[in-house]
Amino acid sequence: MRSKQNNRCTIIIGFLVGMLINLRTTNVIIIPFVLAFQAINDDVPWWHRFRSWAWTLAGLGPWVLAWLGFNHLRFGSYWITGYEASPPWHNPLTGLFGQLFSPGKSIFLYAPLTIAGALFFIRRLARFQGATRLEKKEFLVACFFLSNLILYSSWWAWGGGWAWGPRFLVPFMPLMLLPLAEYVAIAKPTRALYASIAGLTAAGVVVQFPVTIVGIHQLLQFLGLIDRAAFGTQAVYGTTSEEMIFSTFIPEFSPIFMQIKLLAAMILNPEHASIDFSHWTGDQGPYRVPGFSGRVVEFDVLQPDLWFWTTGQDPNSWLFFAGALALAVTGAAILASVFRPESGKVQSSPWARTPAS
């Protein structure tokens, strides 16, 4: 019975990994870490590990077919992903600093609760002495996060382009919170820790709230124009690799600071919300932008741009919808199989109270 349950779990692991790969092709890097995670399980014989790999790859199968089909529909080839013509990779040091510590793209600014996760991870490392080291599984999780951080830091648009914060790190925020979650679950947190968690969570709400009210794209476009004027790049419009210098590394131009100012301006003047850049981009400013008076008007209503809302407009859109529906049904069937009670066995709730002895 336990073997069947383990098989179901490994299938759903493969299914979820395949889903991640379809969300972003670079997530293929997770496969060796998942297989290694299963291989370091000391509680089962070695041949059981090969069986776990087989079930994981079986769960991965439907999503591999979906990935190949999507490539063929969009690019005319099963093996073209769209990244082949991208600019070359860069030294990751700039991206590492930018995604972790820059005033415009730091993950710790856009998701302040990750600060607590990082501090508890450092605390965990500092407590090890001599031959003591991280557990194998913890070491694998840390290596997985660092490998992705270095991968995206080497990308030409490591900041994620015109996006709110370091969007490439968003899927890994739960991993950054694992050290904090483990401590809260095992130890007895103090009131000061609970207050700190509440404060960091509230700070995250304050950071995220303005962008849900007022769109960010026009503001980022204007900051990109300042970049072009300041650094003498080839054209006013173009790729974003050189357009995010000011908004990433200069605190005064941080999108967080700018967006809060823009929200305040919108509250004071809802019909004409704007930020005055004249001291930077006006006729007497150090960075004169042709065609701009120095003020950016921003009242961008966010519109959904999801492919499954446009079914019927694109001749192939119904294929994407049908494929997504089929994958959703498959995933629901796998989940139902995993959580189905074993025959002849009463399934007890993990939240049920244990009778007092």
PEMO-V652349 format. One line per field, one symbol per residue. ss: DSSP state (2 for helix, 1 for strand, 0 for the rest). psi: psi as a letter, one per 40 degrees, with the letter a starting at -180 (. if undefined). burial: + if it has 24 or more other C-alpha atoms within 12 Angstrom, else -. A space follows every 10 residues. Layout:
ss->???
psi->???
burial->???
This chain:
ss->0222222222 2222222222 2220222222 2222222220 0000022222 2222222222 2222222222 2222200000 0000000000 0222222222 2000002222 0022222222 2222220000 0000022222 2222222222 2220000000 0000002222 2222222222 2222220000 2222222222 2222222222 2220002222 2222222222 2000000000 0000222220 2220222222 2222222200 0001110222 2000000000 0000111000 0000002220 1001002222 2222222222 2222222200 0000000000 0000000
psi->dddddddddd dddddddddd dddhdeeded ddddddddde heeiiddddd dddddddddd dddddddddd ddddeeideh eeedeiiiii hedddddddd eieeehdddd gddedddddd ddddddehib ehiiiddddd dddddddddd dddeidgdee agigagdded eeddddeddd ddddddagii dddddddddd dddddddddd eedhiedddd dddddddddd efididiaie deeeddedeh ddehdddddd ddddddddgd eghihheded eadeidghhh eheeihhhgh hhhhghdeef hddhdedddd dddddddddd ddddddddeh iihehhhihe eihhih.
burial->-----+++++ ++++++++++ ++--+-++++ +-+++++++- --------+- +++-++++++ ++++++++++ ---------- +--------- -+-+++++++ ++++++++++ ++++++++-+ +--------- ---------+ ++++++++++ ++++++++++ ++++++++++ -++-++++++ +--------- ------+--+ ---+--++-+ +--+++++++ ++++++++++ -----+---+ +++++++++- --++++++++ +++-++---- --+++-+--+ +-----+++- -+-+++++++ ---------- ---------+ ---+--+--+ +--+---+-- ---------- -------
